[in-house]
């Protein structure tokens, strides 16, 4: 049993470790380690296409996760107060946002946006007073919107679970002591749900930063880091990709570990 | 007075859920309606969509039977393989592991799930590719072994990518298991093996069901693993969709396939829920 478990952990981590190891390889070889070097990192970070893809990814991940954290938390708080039937509709839609495969979300968003743009752009062209009417198109906005959908569902799910485990009594005590609802929220509820909101934000950020398939459909002419990595993999495996992959791994590792620490804190505080 | 307070309360509630509701309508419901409309349309001569009402796209589905076949065989097969590897791990973590290290061991399982699937799949491309294991085999005299671009490679990638997602729900259901039941079973003279099959396994079935359903559903829409490890030879529905939308620009046909894929997902979900209901009450799963 022990041996099997160890083998599984090895199976989980050895491939990643191999990529990290060969990102420090001095030579081009993928099977022979010829010496330690950080040259490929220099090469990767000197690549302007790569750096701009990275910047795009960070911007998109931050924006969609921030939107999701705010709107998702609001939705989690609001759904508490909804009637059973309306709440069930919200639950079903959020569940759909999580369960429907990314490839379908990407396609559906692409199709809908292109259809909407084909109505709006001619209308804008006739209404616009100047010579060059703005053209709406796919790009950062559509990626943020599509990532925001999944992320909002994720944040709502996490924050709702936290709210459900909150003691009602302390909220009631607060209002008995004549605190306004807003004060109660600020002083009692918010501090208790804040770790789960942050964890939701980080997971949403990680999701967006790592997502390939949704962005692939709705990115238009823009490039995100996963799209760039995917395109370079198709051109052939190089040590430079190993370096990029290692950077991506480290980034998502830091994010997920922080998220887990935040969620852990919440659990130990509530005495679970 | 009461009425005014109720109105205010309702307004606050509406304001809280409004942004998410708008988002769900514009970026989930509307796209689904659009996709459904497209699925009954025609391909414009230059690619894209042309308004029509025809079932031709759905009638055309058999031309992509291979993609459906691959997906419907390899997704459940991959999920079951995952289960075979995951169950002992979950059992070890929940029952056998030293409580002091349990948290770290569980974290080590969860963390890979949240790191880039693209990078993790790429790692296997690297290992199975001609400069990886086949190269090592050639050094000891076993020549011309092809590992990449085979169904086996795709299955391996699936197990690797989705193992954490299978372990977690099983671990949760085993962790909640009342230890006294196991002791009672042993006290009544049951051998460990019959305790396992008579008590532990049945009580962990909800977790098993959740895991199998989750992994199967996600696999039905998988694109990256067959693309990178199947190399166009072992393609899934997801690969057919990307091809139709971004290469041949046959949007109506692509929409029809996507609609069918959603229907398959819904059926799998319903079957899974039906079984889960029969087995026991559903339990919440901690994915994080």
Interface residues (C-beta under 8 A of the other chain):
Chain A: X1 X4 X5 X8 X9 X11 X12 X13 X15 X16 X18 X19 X22 X29 X30 X31 X70 X71 X72 X74 X75 X77 X78 X79 X81 X82 X90 X93 X94 X96 X97 X99 X100 X101 X102 X103 X104 X105 X107 X108 X109 X110 X111 X112 X113 X114 X115 X145 X146 X148 X149 X152 X156 X158 X161 X199 X203 X206 X209 X210 X212 X213 X216 X217 X226 X229 X230 X233 X237 X241 X242 X245 X248 X249 X252 X253 X255 X256 X257 X259 X260 X263 X264
Chain B: X9 X12 X13 X14 X15 X16 X17 X19 X20 X21 X23 X24 X26 X27 X28 X29 X30 X31 X32 X33 X34 X35 X38 X48 X49 X85 X88 X89 X92 X96 X103 X107 X108 X109 X110 X111 X112 X114 X115 X116 X117 X118 X119 X120 X122 X123 X124 X125 X126 X127 X129 X131 X132 X135 X136 X160 X163 X164 X217 X218 X220 X221 X222 X223 X224 X228 X237 X238 X241 X242 X245 X246 X251 X254 X255 X258 X261 X262 X265 X269 X284 X288
